[in-house]
Amino acid sequence: MTEVTALTRPPRLSAGARVAVVAPSGPVLEERLQAGLDILRGWDLDPVVAPHALARDGDLGYLAGSDADRAADLQRAWCDPSVSAVLCARGGYGAQRLVDLLDWEALRAAGPKAFVGFSDATVLHEAFATRLGLATLYGPVAAGADFVKSTEAQDHLRATLFAPETVRTIPSRGAALVGGRATGVTVGGCLRLLAAGLGTPHTHPGARGGLLVLEDVGERPYSLDRSITQLLRSGWLDGVAGIVLGSWDRCGPYQEVRPMLADRLGGLGVPVLEEFGFGHCEAALTVPLGVAAELDADAGTLTLREPALR
């Protein structure tokens, strides 16, 4: 298994940049999308909404339109030379269903640009890494409740997009589960999606030499245990350099989740930093994927070797 390596960093945004908002997964609430668009306009961005961003599949109501339509929206947005970044409107479920419908040669030819999303977008983060060699941003979605209500989440994403050198050191809100320091390239995302992607096309080959960022939502501790154990048994976690744990919203009381995390991850012999403050939580931080960084679990920091965007 090869080690995780640093990926191409896309350009930062500047005032007046056009950004596309797409819905590759679940259906979007119009009022929440409008609130998110207002925030983006307040940043002096020009947001454009994909044609099917507010659609809902007639038979499968948990999808924002058909697979073909959602894939076409993402493809069109990425290949539009006037678009500088693509932001997911929300998570949910559905990215797995469209990722094989994308024309990856056309996406590569369109050149690097910023991609932002989290949760179900983990599938796309992995695909952009493996197929395009592109660093991405695991951050709030444009129509997410936590984003539209949290000025902290907004401020950190905005700084990452416009002035990434100002947020090279990301401070944790938690503490060391296992102390120590480690260096590597960030990789990871939502636990369930990482486990579900094993053995499928576009999946990252593993976390060897990398700093794994990990979070999830709505799973009981035994279910989280099952997914982590699957990653362990598959060898996907072999050689990981360090681990940064985010939120575990609606996964039960954290005093029940924490012993499981300690049991499954504490024996790997690497630093583990818990409750970092990204993922499904209020004031969610934006964490770059595919960027070289240093983890100091004792100090509670993740410091990027270079700004997330160039």
Residue, then its C-alpha position, 0 to 999 in steps of 0.5 A: m500500500t502506498e503512502v498518502t501524498a500531498l495533492t494539488r491545491p486549487p486557487r483561492l477565491s477573490a471578491g466577485a468570484r462565481v461559485a456553483v452550488v450543487a446538490p449531489s445527494g439529498p433534497v434541499l430546503e429552499e428557504r435554507l438554500q436562500a439563507g446560504l446564498d445570502i451569506l455567500r453574496g455577503w462575501d462578495l461572491d456570485p453564487v449560481v444554483a445548479p438546475h436540479a438543486l431543489a429537485r426531488d426524485g419522484d420515486l426515491g424521495y431521499l434523492a435530490g433528483s435523478d442520478a443523471d440530473r445530479a451528475a450532470d449538475l456537478q459535471r456542468a458546474w465543474c467544467d464551466p470556466s467561469v466557476s471558481a469553486v463548487l459547493c455542496a448544498r447539503g449531504g444526506y445520501g446519493a453521492q455514491r450513486l452518481v460518482d460513476l456517471l461523471d466524465w473524469e477526463a472532462l473534469r480533469a481537463a477543466g483544471p483545479k478549483a475548490f470543492v467544499g462539502f462534508s458527510d455524504a460528500t466524502v465519496l466525492h472527496e475521495a474521487f477528486a483525490t484519486r482521479l484528479g489528484l486534487a486537495t479539497l475542503y471538508g467543510p460546511v454545506a451551503a444550505g446546512a442548518d449549522f452553517v446558516k446559523s453559525t458565524e464561527a462556521q461561516d468565518h472559518l470557511r470564508a477565511t479558508l477560501f479567501a485568506p487560507e494563510t490565516v488559518r494554517t493552524i486549526p485549534s481543537r476544542g477537545a483534547a488528546l485521546v492519545g498524546g503525541r505528535a505526527t506529520g502526514v497528509t490529511v485524508g478521511g471524512c465521514l466514517r460510514l462512507l469510508a467503510a462503505g467505499l472499500g473495494t469500490p472505484h475511486t476510493h482512496p487506497g488507504a491511510r498509510g502515512g496520513l493524518l486521518v480525519l474522522e467523524d459521523v452522525g446518527e450512529r450508535p456506538y456499536s455501529l461506529d465500532r463496526s465501521i472502524t473495525q471494518l477499516l481495521r480488518s481491511g488494512w485501510l488503517d495500516g500505517v496511519a500516522g495520526i488521527v483527528l476525531g470530529s463530531w459524533d452528533r446523535c451517536g449517543p452520549y459521548q461518554e459511551v462513544r469515547p470508550m469505543l474510540a479508545d478501544r478501537l483506535g488507542g492501540l494503533g500507537v499513534p496520536v489521537l486528538e478527539e472532539f476537534g470540532f468539524g463535521h456534524c456540529e455547531a461552529a464546524l471547522t473547515v478541514p482541508l484534505g490532501v494537504a501536508a500537516e502536523l498534528d500535535a495532540d497534546a497542544g490540540t492543534l492541526t497545523l498545515r504545512e502550506p495554506a489549503l488553497r494557493 
